[in-house]
Amino acid sequence: MTKITMRLLAVAAAGLLATACQTTTPQERRARDENTCASYGFRRGTDAFATCLQRIELDRRAEARAFRYGNDVFLRGPYYWY
């Protein structure tokens, strides 16, 4: 392998390691969701603010469900080889 190829592989590996270490705690996610609802103009402590938080969470769960169902081999039905 050439030096350039080795350097590219090293940079790619470092990038993968850096992204693998990023996790969001529930507290960080809640703070981010609260900031999102506040940026929409909802005031903290109101019913509208709580509804906004709820809708964000429901949307997150729906996306997770869609991802699971889209990647589940058994739910897609039989696959025939021709």
Secondary structure, 3 states (H helix, E strand, C coil): CCHHHHHHHHHHHHHHHHHHCCCCCHHHHHHHHHHHHHHCCCCCCCHHHHHHHHHHHHHHHHHHHHHHHHCCCCCCCCCCCC
